[in-house]
Amino acid sequence: MKYDVFISYSRKDSETADLICSAFTEVGISCFIDKEGIGGGENFPEVLASTIDSSRIFLFLASANSYKSKFTKAEILYAFNHLRSGCIIPYILDESEMPADLEFLLGNVNWIRKTACPPKQLPAEIRKVLDSPDTGTIGGRKVRSRWPLRILLLAVALSVGVLAAILFRQNGDKSAALQDYKQFESWIDRSDSLLKEAARKGAMPNTLETTSEQILDLQSAEAALCLSDSIKKLHAADEHIALFNINTDALRTSISCKMDSMFVAWSNYAKESYELFRITGSPSERQNALDCINHALSIRPDSSLESLKQSLNK
């Protein structure tokens, strides 16, 4: 059976989940909510996997409880890897800090907060997404068609498939720990390689055309480190933690510094181009300012640049 919404939640948030499900049902939005849970020792249930595949929206009830649940995390990872024609929407139930690995995965989707949209109002927001003609979306908005972002999402999808398998592995097994270590080390090597590739592209004469690729390499390098950290955390409390003592601080700092410097550079270019556009009114200068703003915003959000972009688009 196909559903409009798959609800992923912690059993400790069952009261809220039931309230949301009832609100959906009242307005004719079909939803799947797993009330039975996942039995101890079971792998990813086939019924949940097939239901996620066929649902139009994956609604994650984000809370301190769900952040601690390995099952909700596994469902998110599976959704990222398989939800081709639907979207993922986090519904933030409380103000607890989202774990870094989840925040990375959900950083490019639109969040809905319970404080701004109570459960009774949620069906109206979900209906807007269901009525949208766009497909292949995440977070209820169409993904930009630029190929670098598509490649980044593909890389994340492939990566989380590995993590999904690791989540259900018994960490006490030495052979499993050694396999995890190999994956852990490969992500660090991958991150280092991507950082070097970004530096190579940054040294090319026509950096404007290669900037998107350079930013993608740096973001992918950061993602690879995030994945290595997730593997390390799985062994934080067992006897195999000594295997994962590689210090990645220098690599992480290099990536961060490079992204910071690129952000500052493109922000400055954007402001200079904006001022030139105000003086000359040149369409080409306006487009140049927009290109510079978009490069900077692809690195990190910035309210002042968003304001400039709105001024240019008026």
ROLOFI-615015 format. One record per residue: residue in one letter; x, y, z of N, C-alpha, C, O in turn. Coordinates in steps of 0.02 Angstrom, whole numbers, padded with zeros to 5 digits, always signed. Example, Ala and Ser with C-alpha at 12.3 -4.5 7.8 and 13.67 -1.06 7.14 Angstrom:
<rs>
A+00660-00284+00390+00615-00225+00390+00660-00165+00390+00712-00166+00423;S+00642-00112+00354+00684-00053+00357+00645+00002+00394+00670+00057+00402;
</rs>
This chain:
<rs>
M+00042-00060+00000+00000+00000+00000+00043+00062+00000+00094+00066+00035;K+00023+00113-00040+00059+00175-00042+00030+00225+00008-00031+00228+00017;Y+00073+00265+00039+00051+00314+00088+00075+00383+00067+00125+00391+00031;D+00038+00434+00090+00061+00503+00079+00121+00518+00123+00169+00551+00102;V+00118+00495+00186+00169+00513+00235+00192+00451+00274+00150+00412+00299;F+00257+00443+00280+00287+00394+00326+00312+00433+00386+00352+00479+00379;I+00289+00415+00446+00309+00451+00507+00363+00412+00542+00352+00355+00564;S+00422+00442+00549+00478+00412+00585+00484+00446+00653+00490+00508+00656;Y+00482+00408+00706+00480+00439+00773+00506+00391+00826+00513+00331+00814;S+00521+00418+00884+00540+00378+00942+00477+00357+00979+00429+00395+00984;R+00476+00296+01005+00418+00272+01042+00403+00317+01102+00346+00320+01125;K+00452+00353+01127+00441+00398+01183+00402+00460+01162+00377+00497+01204;D+00397+00471+01096+00357+00528+01070+00292+00503+01039+00263+00536+00996;S+00268+00445+01062+00208+00414+01033+00147+00459+01038+00106+00460+00992;E+00140+00495+01092+00081+00537+01101+00077+00590+01046+00024+00601+01017;T+00134+00622+01033+00136+00673+00979+00126+00641+00911+00090+00668+00869;A+00157+00583+00900+00151+00549+00836+00078+00529+00823+00054+00536+00766;D+00044+00504+00874-00026+00484+00866-00070+00545+00851-00116+00542+00810;L-00055+00601+00883-00093+00663+00872-00085+00686+00800-00134+00707+00768;I-00023+00683+00774-00010+00703+00705-00044+00657+00656-00074+00679+00607;C-00040+00592+00670-00072+00542+00626-00147+00554+00622-00177+00549+00569;S-00178+00568+00679-00250+00580+00682-00268+00643+00642-00319+00645+00607;A-00226+00694+00649-00238+00757+00612-00234+00746+00537-00273+00774+00499;F-00187+00704+00515-00181+00688+00444-00243+00650+00420-00272+00666+00368;T-00263+00600+00458-00320+00558+00439-00384+00598+00432-00424+00585+00387;E-00393+00648+00475-00454+00689+00475-00461+00728+00409-00517+00742+00388;V-00405+00745+00377-00409+00784+00315-00394+00742+00254-00384+00769+00199;G-00392+00676+00263-00383+00632+00205-00312+00620+00183-00301+00599+00127;I-00263+00635+00226-00193+00621+00211-00176+00553+00241-00177+00545+00302;S-00159+00505+00199-00143+00438+00225-00073+00438+00254-00027+00468+00226;C-00064+00404+00310+00002+00402+00341+00016+00333+00370-00030+00296+00389;F+00080+00316+00372+00102+00253+00402+00138+00270+00466+00184+00312+00467;I+00119+00238+00520+00152+00246+00584+00163+00177+00614+00115+00139+00625;D+00226+00161+00628+00243+00095+00653+00230+00092+00728+00267+00122+00767;K+00178+00057+00749+00160+00053+00819+00190-00008+00854+00190-00013+00915;E+00215-00055+00814+00240-00116+00844+00313-00112+00863+00336-00149+00907;G+00350-00067+00830+00420-00061+00845+00461-00114+00809+00434-00154+00771;I+00526-00115+00821+00571-00163+00790+00597-00209+00844+00625-00187+00893;G+00587-00273+00835+00608-00322+00885+00683-00323+00895+00721-00308+00850;G+00703-00342+00956+00774-00345+00971+00811-00393+00926+00790-00449+00915;G+00867-00370+00899+00909-00412+00857+00888-00415+00785+00924-00444+00744;E+00831-00385+00767+00809-00387+00697+00849-00338+00654+00872-00286+00678;N+00855-00356+00591+00885-00309+00543+00830-00262+00519+00773-00267+00540;F+00849-00217+00474+00801-00168+00447+00741-00205+00419+00748-00241+00369;P+00682-00197+00448+00623-00236+00427+00604-00220+00354+00603-00162+00333;E+00590-00272+00319+00573-00265+00248+00510-00223+00239+00504-00185+00191;V+00462-00230+00286+00400-00193+00280+00412-00118+00286+00381-00079+00250;L+00457-00097+00331+00471-00026+00338+00507+00001+00277+00492+00055+00252;A+00555-00038+00252+00593-00017+00193+00547-00006+00133+00551+00045+00099;S+00502-00054+00121+00457-00049+00063+00408+00009+00072+00387+00041+00023;T+00388+00022+00135+00341+00077+00147+00374+00144+00137+00344+00190+00109;I+00437+00151+00158+00474+00213+00145+00481+00224+00071+00473+00280+00046;D+00497+00170+00034+00505+00175-00038+00443+00204-00072+00448+00243-00119;S+00384+00184-00048+00322+00201-00083+00288+00262-00054+00236+00283-00080;S+00314+00292-00001+00283+00351+00029+00306+00414-00007+00362+00418-00031;R+00263+00464-00009+00278+00526-00043+00317+00574+00002+00357+00614-00023;I+00306+00570+00067+00341+00613+00115+00367+00571+00172+00331+00529+00199;F+00430+00582+00191+00460+00550+00250+00462+00605+00304+00502+00651+00299;L+00419+00599+00354+00415+00649+00407+00453+00624+00468+00433+00575+00500;F+00507+00658+00485+00548+00639+00543+00530+00682+00602+00540+00743+00600;L+00505+00652+00656+00490+00688+00717+00554+00694+00757+00574+00649+00794;A+00586+00752+00749+00653+00763+00778+00647+00786+00851+00613+00836+00865;S+00680+00750+00895+00677+00767+00966+00737+00736+01001+00775+00697+00972;A+00746+00753+01065+00799+00723+01104+00792+00647+01105+00841+00611+01106;N+00730+00623+01105+00717+00551+01106+00737+00518+01040+00771+00467+01040;S+00715+00547+00984+00729+00516+00919+00803+00520+00901+00828+00477+00865;Y+00839+00571+00926+00911+00575+00913+00949+00517+00943+01002+00497+00919;K+00921+00489+00997+00954+00433+01031+00933+00365+01003+00961+00313+01021;S+00885+00365+00959+00859+00302+00932+00897+00281+00869+00900+00318+00820;K+00927+00222+00872+00964+00198+00813+00916+00180+00757+00935+00179+00698;F+00853+00165+00774+00805+00146+00723+00782+00205+00682+00775+00200+00621;T+00769+00262+00714+00749+00321+00675+00806+00344+00631+00795+00366+00575;K+00867+00339+00657+00925+00359+00616+00931+00312+00555+00945+00335+00500;A+00921+00248+00566+00925+00201+00511+00871+00215+00459+00883+00210+00399;E+00811+00234+00482+00757+00251+00436+00775+00312+00394+00761+00314+00334;I+00805+00362+00425+00826+00423+00389+00878+00405+00336+00873+00426+00279;L+00927+00366+00356+00980+00346+00309+00951+00308+00250+00970+00319+00193;Y+00904+00264+00265+00873+00226+00211+00833+00272+00165+00834+00264+00104;A+00797+00319+00194+00758+00366+00154+00802+00407+00108+00784+00418+00050;F+00859+00430+00133+00905+00468+00091+00931+00426+00033+00944+00451-00022;N+00938+00363+00045+00967+00318-00006+00916+00295-00057+00934+00277-00113;H+00850+00295-00038+00801+00263-00081+00741+00306-00100+00706+00290-00147;L+00729+00360-00064+00669+00400-00077+00681+00444-00138+00704+00501-00132;R+00664+00419-00198+00681+00452-00260+00631+00506-00281+00651+00558-00306;S+00567+00493-00270+00517+00540-00296+00478+00575-00240+00427+00607-00253;G+00501+00569-00179+00468+00602-00123+00514+00652-00090+00564+00674-00120;C+00498+00670-00028+00541+00718+00007+00546+00701+00080+00505+00664+00107;I+00597+00728+00112+00610+00718+00183+00598+00783+00220+00625+00835+00201;I+00556+00781+00271+00541+00842+00309+00552+00829+00384+00517+00787+00413;P+00599+00863+00416+00606+00857+00489+00555+00902+00524+00548+00961+00507;Y+00519+00874+00572+00472+00912+00613+00503+00917+00682+00506+00867+00719;I+00527+00976+00701+00567+00986+00762+00520+00992+00822+00483+01041+00828;L+00523+00943+00867+00478+00942+00925+00504+00982+00984+00464+01010+01021;D+00570+00985+00992+00597+01021+01050+00661+01058+01029+00680+01057+00971;E+00692+01091+01077+00751+01132+01063+00816+01096+01076+00869+01128+01079;S+00814+01031+01085+00876+00994+01097+00920+00996+01035+00896+00998+00978;E+00985+00994+01046+01033+01000+00990+01034+00937+00948+01039+00881+00973;M+01028+00947+00883+01030+00890+00837+01101+00865+00830+01147+00906+00822;P+01113+00799+00832+01181+00772+00823+01211+00795+00756+01175+00804+00707;A+01277+00803+00756+01311+00830+00697+01299+00789+00634+01290+00818+00580;D+01298+00722+00640+01289+00682+00580+01220+00690+00550+01212+00691+00489;L+01169+00695+00594+01101+00706+00569+01093+00777+00541+01060+00787+00489;E+01123+00825+00574+01118+00894+00550+01150+00901+00481+01126+00939+00439;F+01204+00864+00470+01236+00866+00404+01188+00838+00351+01179+00869+00298;L+01157+00781+00365+01112+00750+00317+01050+00793+00304+01025+00795+00248;L+01026+00827+00357+00964+00865+00351+00976+00939+00341+00928+00979+00343;G+01038+00959+00330+01054+01030+00324+01026+01062+00261+01020+01123+00259;N+01010+01022+00211+00987+01050+00147+00912+01042+00138+00887+01046+00082;V+00875+01029+00193+00803+01022+00187+00769+01074+00230+00799+01103+00276;N+00706+01087+00216+00667+01136+00254+00641+01104+00318+00606+01053+00315;W+00656+01134+00375+00632+01109+00439+00567+01143+00457+00556+01202+00440;I+00522+01107+00490+00461+01136+00517+00464+01128+00593+00475+01073+00618;R+00455+01182+00629+00460+01180+00702+00390+01178+00734+00344+01213+00713;K+00384+01136+00784+00321+01128+00819+00298+01194+00850+00238+01208+00852;T+00346+01235+00873+00328+01299+00904+00295+01346+00854+00253+01386+00873;A+00314+01341+00790+00285+01384+00739+00226+01352+00704+00183+01386+00676;C+00224+01285+00706+00170+01248+00671+00149+01190+00715+00176+01135+00710;P+00099+01200+00760+00075+01146+00803+00048+01087+00762+00030+01096+00704;P+00044+01028+00792+00020+00969+00756-00045+00978+00719-00053+00951+00664;K-00092+01016+00746-00157+01026+00713-00150+01066+00648-00191+01060+00603;Q-00096+01107+00643-00085+01147+00583-00040+01112+00532-00034+01134+00475;L-00009+01058+00554+00039+01024+00511+00008+00996+00447+00040+01001+00394;P-00053+00968+00449-00081+00943+00386-00084+00994+00330-00074+00976+00272;A-00097+01057+00347-00100+01109+00295-00032+01118+00262-00028+01127+00201;E+00022+01115+00301+00089+01122+00273+00107+01062+00230+00136+01068+00177;I+00089+01003+00254+00103+00942+00217+00063+00940+00152+00087+00916+00100;R+00001+00965+00154-00041+00966+00094-00009+01010+00040-00013+00993-00019;K+00024+01065+00059+00058+01107+00010+00111+01068-00028+00120+01076-00088;V+00147+01025+00009+00199+00985-00023+00168+00932-00068+00191+00921-00124;L+00116+00899-00043+00083+00846-00082+00052+00874-00146+00050+00839-00197;D+00029+00936-00144-00002+00966-00202+00048+00996-00251+00030+01018-00306;S+00111+00997-00231+00162+01026-00275+00176+00978-00333+00178+00918-00323;P+00184+01006-00394+00198+00963-00452+00271+00940-00454+00288+00895-00493;D+00313+00969-00413+00384+00951-00414+00393+00880-00388+00358+00859-00342;T+00440+00844-00417+00459+00778-00392+00534+00777-00382+00569+00823-00403;G+00559+00725-00350+00630+00722-00337+00652+00777-00291+00705+00807-00302;T+00612+00792-00240+00627+00847-00195+00653+00822-00128+00644+00764-00110;I+00685+00867-00091+00702+00853-00022+00678+00913+00019+00688+00970-00001;G+00647+00899+00075+00625+00953+00118+00569+00995+00087+00558+01051+00109;G+00534+00968+00038+00477+01003+00010+00495+01057-00040+00451+01095-00059;R+00557+01061-00062+00574+01110-00113+00617+01076-00166+00656+01031-00150;K+00610+01099-00227+00644+01066-00282+00719+01077-00277+00742+01133-00265;V+00757+01024-00285+00830+01028-00284+00855+01066-00345+00830+01054-00400;R+00902+01111-00337+00930+01147-00394+00960+01098-00443+00987+01046-00424;S+00954+01114-00505+00974+01067-00557+01049+01069-00572+01073+01030-00613;R+01086+01113-00538+01157+01116-00551+01190+01049-00534+01179+01021-00481;W+01231+01025-00581+01259+00958-00572+01303+00949-00511+01304+00894-00484;P+01340+01000-00486+01381+00987-00426+01338+00966-00367+01359+00922-00329;L+01280+00997-00357+01238+00978-00300+01211+00908-00309+01206+00870-00260;R+01193+00889-00370+01169+00821-00382+01223+00771-00365+01209+00718-00336;I+01285+00786-00382+01340+00741-00366+01350+00736-00291+01363+00681-00265;L+01344+00792-00256+01352+00792-00183+01298+00748-00151+01313+00708-00106;L+01236+00756-00173+01182+00715-00145+01192+00642-00160+01177+00599-00118;L+01217+00627-00221+01231+00558-00238+01285+00529-00193+01280+00472-00170;A+01337+00569-00180+01391+00546-00137+01366+00532-00067+01384+00482-00036;V+01322+00577-00042+01293+00566+00025+01251+00503+00026+01254+00463+00073;A+01211+00493-00028+01167+00434-00030+01207+00370-00029+01189+00323+00006;L+01262+00368-00067+01304+00309-00067+01337+00298+00001+01345+00242+00024;S+01357+00354+00032+01392+00350+00096+01347+00325+00152+01367+00283+00192;V+01285+00351+00154+01242+00331+00209+01221+00259+00205+01202+00229+00255;G+01224+00230+00145+01209+00159+00138+01258+00118+00179+01240+00068+00210;V+01321+00139+00179+01372+00105+00219+01356+00113+00293+01361+00065+00331;L+01337+00174+00313+01322+00186+00384+01262+00146+00407+01259+00122+00464;A+01213+00139+00363+01153+00101+00382+01171+00029+00400+01144+00001+00447;A+01217+00000+00362+01239-00068+00376+01277-00071+00442+01269-00117+00481;I+01318-00020+00454+01359-00019+00515+01315-00013+00577+01331-00042+00629;L+01261+00025+00572+01218+00037+00629+01191-00028+00660+01178-00031+00720;F+01184-00080+00618+01155-00142+00642+01208-00196+00654+01192-00255+00660;R+01270-00176+00658+01323-00224+00669+01338-00229+00744+01331-00180+00780;Q+01357-00287+00766+01375-00295+00836+01447-00272+00846+01494-00302+00820;N+01455-00217+00884+01520-00185+00891+01571-00227+00929+01631-00215+00923;G+01548-00274+00968+01595-00313+01008+01635-00362+00967+01686-00388+00992;D+01616-00376+00907+01650-00424+00865+01714-00394+00836+01711-00341+00805;K+01771-00427+00847+01835-00398+00826+01840-00392+00751+01864-00341+00726;S+01818-00442+00714+01823-00438+00640+01780-00381+00614+01799-00347+00566;A+01721-00371+00645+01678-00316+00625+01712-00249+00640+01708-00203+00600;A+01746-00245+00698+01781-00184+00716+01837-00169+00666+01848-00111+00648;L+01871-00221+00644+01925-00211+00594+01896-00187+00527+01926-00145+00494;Q+01839-00214+00509+01807-00190+00447+01786-00117+00454+01793-00078+00407;D+01759-00100+00513+01740-00031+00525+01801+00015+00521+01797+00071+00496;Y+01857-00009+00548+01918+00031+00547+01941+00045+00475+01961+00101+00459;K+01937-00006+00432+01956+00004+00362+01912+00057+00330+01937+00099+00292;Q+01847+00055+00344+01802+00105+00317+01817+00174+00346+01817+00224+00311;F+01830+00175+00412+01848+00236+00448+01910+00268+00416+01911+00328+00402;E+01961+00227+00404+02023+00252+00374+02012+00275+00302+02042+00325+00280;S+01969+00239+00265+01958+00257+00195+01923+00325+00189+01936+00362+00142;W+01877+00341+00236+01844+00406+00234+01894+00462+00249+01889+00516+00219;I+01941+00450+00294+01991+00501+00309+02036+00511+00248+02051+00568+00230;D+02057+00457+00216+02098+00462+00155+02060+00499+00100+02087+00539+00064;R+01995+00483+00095+01953+00516+00045+01949+00591+00058+01953+00631+00011;S+01941+00610+00121+01938+00680+00140+02002+00717+00122+02001+00772+00094;D+02058+00685+00137+02123+00715+00121+02132+00723+00046+02157+00775+00022;S+02112+00673+00008+02117+00676-00065+02074+00732-00094+02095+00767-00140;L+02014+00740-00068+01969+00792-00092+01995+00862-00075+01988+00908-00115;L+02025+00869-00018+02055+00933+00001+02111+00952-00048+02116+01009-00069;K+02152+00903-00065+02207+00916-00113+02179+00933-00182+02206+00975-00217;E+02124+00899-00202+02093+00912-00266+02064+00983-00268+02067+01017-00319;A+02035+01005-00212+02009+01073-00208+02065+01124-00215+02056+01176-00247;A+02122+01110-00183+02179+01155-00188+02204+01158-00260+02223+01212-00284;R+02204+01101-00294+02227+01100-00364+02182+01143-00408+02205+01181-00450;K+02117+01136-00398+02069+01175-00438+02073+01249-00421+02063+01291-00464;G+02088+01264-00358+02095+01334-00338+02154+01369-00369+02156+01430-00375;A+02204+01329-00389+02264+01357-00420+02258+01364-00495+02303+01391-00528;M+02202+01340-00524+02192+01345-00596+02179+01417-00615+02151+01455-00576;P+02200+01437-00676+02192+01507-00698+02121+01533-00694+02109+01587-00667;N+02072+01495-00722+02003+01518-00724+01965+01490-00664+01926+01443-00671;T+01976+01519-00605+01945+01493-00544+01870+01505-00542+01835+01468-00506;L+01844+01554-00578+01772+01568-00577+01733+01507-00601+01683+01488-00570;E+01755+01476-00655+01719+01418-00682+01728+01355-00639+01686+01311-00641;T+01782+01351-00602+01795+01291-00562+01774+01299-00489+01782+01253-00449;T+01746+01358-00471+01729+01370-00402+01678+01320-00375+01685+01294-00320;S+01625+01307-00414+01573+01260-00392+01603+01191-00377+01586+01159-00328;E+01648+01169-00421+01681+01104-00411+01725+01106-00349+01728+01058-00311;Q+01760+01162-00339+01804+01168-00282+01764+01167-00216+01783+01133-00169;I+01709+01203-00215+01666+01203-00155+01638+01134-00143+01636+01111-00086;L+01617+01101-00196+01592+01032-00190+01644+00986-00160+01628+00945-00116;D+01707+00991-00183+01760+00949-00157+01770+00961-00082+01778+00914-00043;L+01768+01024-00061+01778+01040+00009+01719+01016+00051+01729+00989+00106;Q+01658+01024+00026+01599+00999+00063+01600+00923+00067+01580+00894+00118;S+01621+00891+00014+01625+00818+00014+01680+00794+00062+01673+00743+00094;A+01736+00832+00065+01789+00816+00112+01764+00821+00184+01780+00779+00227;E+01725+00873+00197+01696+00882+00264+01647+00826+00279+01645+00801+00336;A+01608+00806+00229+01560+00751+00238+01596+00685+00253+01574+00646+00295;A+01652+00673+00219+01690+00612+00231+01715+00609+00303+01715+00556+00334;L+01738+00666+00329+01760+00668+00399+01701+00655+00446+01708+00622+00498;C+01643+00682+00429+01583+00671+00469+01566+00596+00472+01548+00571+00525;L+01573+00562+00416+01559+00491+00413+01610+00451+00454+01592+00403+00487;S+01673+00472+00450+01724+00438+00490+01710+00447+00565+01720+00401+00605;D+01688+00507+00584+01670+00520+00654+01612+00475+00677+01612+00450+00733;S+01563+00465+00633+01505+00424+00650+01527+00352+00663+01502+00319+00709;I+01574+00327+00623+01599+00259+00634+01637+00255+00700+01629+00206+00737;K+01677+00306+00714+01716+00306+00776+01669+00307+00837+01683+00273+00887;K+01614+00344+00833+01567+00348+00889+01536+00281+00905+01519+00267+00962;L+01529+00239+00854+01499+00173+00865+01542+00130+00910+01517+00083+00942;H+01607+00145+00913+01653+00105+00954+01678+00143+01015+01726+00122+01048;A+01647+00201+01029+01672+00243+01083+01671+00208+01151+01712+00223+01194;A+01625+00161+01160+01618+00129+01226+01642+00056+01227+01630+00021+01276;D+01676+00034+01174+01700-00036+01176+01776-00040+01175+01810+00011+01172;E+01801-00101+01178+01873-00111+01186+01912-00098+01122+01974-00100+01123;H+01878-00085+01067+01912-00075+01003+01925-00002+00987+01950+00014+00933;I+01908+00044+01034+01914+00115+01020+01986+00135+01003+01997+00184+00967;A+02036+00097+01029+02106+00114+01016+02122+00111+00941+02169+00143+00918;L+02083+00072+00903+02095+00068+00831+02082+00135+00796+02110+00149+00743;F+02039+00175+00827+02014+00235+00793+02045+00299+00822+02011+00349+00831;N+02110+00296+00836+02143+00353+00869+02179+00399+00819+02222+00438+00840;I+02161+00396+00756+02191+00442+00707+02167+00512+00721+02107+00525+00727;N+02214+00559+00726+02197+00629+00740+02182+00665+00674+02225+00671+00631;T+02121+00687+00667+02100+00721+00606+02093+00797+00615+02066+00831+00572;D+02117+00822+00672+02108+00894+00687+02140+00938+00633+02111+00988+00612;A+02200+00921+00612+02235+00962+00563+02198+00962+00496+02191+01014+00464;L+02174+00904+00476+02136+00899+00414+02071+00938+00418+02053+00974+00372;R+02037+00932+00474+01974+00968+00484+01986+01043+00483+01947+01081+00454;T+02040+01065+00516+02056+01137+00518+02072+01163+00448+02052+01218+00430;S+02109+01124+00409+02127+01144+00341+02064+01154+00298+02059+01203+00261;I+02018+01107+00304+01956+01112+00265+01916+01174+00287+01892+01212+00245;S+01910+01183+00352+01872+01239+00379+01903+01306+00358+01867+01352+00338;C+01969+01311+00364+02004+01373+00346+01996+01389+00271+01986+01447+00252;K+02000+01337+00230+01993+01348+00158+01922+01371+00141+01914+01416+00101;M+01872+01341+00172+01803+01362+00160+01791+01432+00186+01755+01471+00155;D+01820+01448+00244+01813+01516+00271+01843+01567+00224+01813+01619+00211;S+01903+01553+00199+01936+01601+00154+01898+01609+00089+01894+01665+00062;M+01870+01554+00063+01830+01559+00002+01766+01600+00014+01746+01639-00028;F+01735+01589+00072+01675+01627+00087+01689+01701+00091+01653+01742+00063;V+01743+01719+00126+01761+01790+00132+01776+01820+00064+01754+01875+00049;A+01814+01783+00023+01833+01808-00043+01771+01821-00086+01764+01874-00116;W+01726+01772-00091+01667+01780-00133+01618+01830-00105+01583+01863-00143;S+01616+01837-00039+01574+01889-00008+01599+01958-00028+01560+02002-00044;N+01664+01967-00026+01693+02031-00045+01683+02045-00119+01665+02101-00138;Y+01693+01994-00161+01680+02003-00233+01607+02024-00245+01593+02068-00286;A+01562+01991-00209+01491+02005-00217+01474+02078-00199+01437+02111-00235;K+01502+02101-00144+01488+02170-00121+01518+02221-00169+01488+02273-00182;E+01578+02206-00194+01610+02251-00242+01569+02255-00307+01559+02308-00335;S+01547+02197-00330+01507+02195-00392+01440+02229-00382+01414+02262-00428;Y+01411+02222-00323+01347+02254-00308+01355+02330-00311+01312+02365-00339;E+01409+02355-00282+01421+02428-00283+01432+02453-00355+01408+02506-00373;L+01467+02414-00395+01478+02433-00465+01411+02433-00503+01399+02477-00545;F+01369+02385-00488+01303+02383-00521+01262+02444-00502+01227+02472-00545;R+01264+02464-00439+01227+02523-00418+01250+02585-00455+01211+02630-00469;I+01315+02588-00470+01343+02647-00504+01329+02644-00579+01309+02694-00609;T+01340+02586-00609+01336+02580-00682+01268+02557-00708+01249+02574-00764;G+01232+02517-00666+01169+02489-00690+01179+02435-00743+01131+02416-00777;S+01240+02411-00749+01256+02362-00802+01225+02294-00786+01234+02267-00731;P+01188+02265-00834+01159+02198-00824+01212+02145-00811+01202+02099-00771;S+01269+02151-00845+01322+02102-00836+01352+02107-00765+01370+02056-00736;E+01356+02168-00738+01382+02177-00670+01332+02150-00619+01351+02123-00567;R+01267+02158-00636+01216+02130-00592+01222+02054-00590+01219+02024-00536;Q+01230+02023-00648+01237+01950-00651+01300+01927-00615+01300+01875-00582;N+01354+01965-00623+01416+01948-00590+01408+01950-00514+01434+01907-00478;A+01371+02000-00490+01358+02005-00418+01317+01945-00393+01331+01917-00340;L+01267+01926-00432+01226+01869-00414+01266+01804-00413+01258+01763-00368;D+01310+01796-00463+01353+01736-00465+01397+01732-00403+01405+01679-00373;C+01427+01789-00385+01471+01791-00326+01432+01776-00262+01456+01740-00218;I+01372+01805-00257+01330+01792-00198+01313+01719-00193+01317+01689-00139;N+01293+01689-00250+01275+01618-00249+01333+01573-00230+01324+01523-00195;H+01394+01591-00253+01453+01552-00233+01463+01556-00157+01476+01505-00125;A+01456+01616-00130+01466+01624-00057+01413+01588-00018+01427+01555+00032;L+01350+01594-00040+01295+01562-00004+01296+01486-00010+01267+01452+00032;S+01328+01460-00061+01334+01387-00067+01383+01360-00014+01383+01300+00000;I+01423+01404+00014+01469+01383+00067+01435+01386+00135+01440+01340+00176;R+01399+01442+00148+01363+01449+00211+01310+01504+00204+01318+01549+00164;P+01256+01500+00244+01205+01553+00242+01231+01618+00271+01274+01618+00315;D+01205+01673+00246+01225+01739+00271+01168+01788+00257+01148+01797+00199;S+01143+01819+00309+01085+01863+00301+01099+01925+00259+01057+01946+00221;S+01160+01953+00266+01176+02013+00228+01179+01998+00153+01158+02039+00112;L+01206+01940+00135+01210+01921+00065+01140+01905+00038+01125+01921-00020;E+01098+01874+00079+01029+01861+00059+00993+01927+00044+00954+01931-00003;S+01006+01978+00084+00975+02043+00074+00999+02074+00008+00959+02103-00030;L+01064+02068-00006+01091+02094-00069+01058+02058-00128+01041+02089-00178;K+01050+01992-00121+01021+01952-00175+00949+01974-00187+00927+01979-00245;Q+00912+01987-00134+00843+02010-00142+00840+02077-00176+00796+02089-00218;S+00888+02122-00159+00890+02188-00191+00904+02181-00266+00875+02218-00306;L+00948+02135-00285+00966+02126-00355+00909+02093-00394+00903+02103-00454;N+00868+02055-00360+00813+02019-00394+00749+02059-00399+00700+02035-00428;K+00748+02119-00371+00687+02160-00374+00676+02187-00444+00627+02222-00456;
</rs>
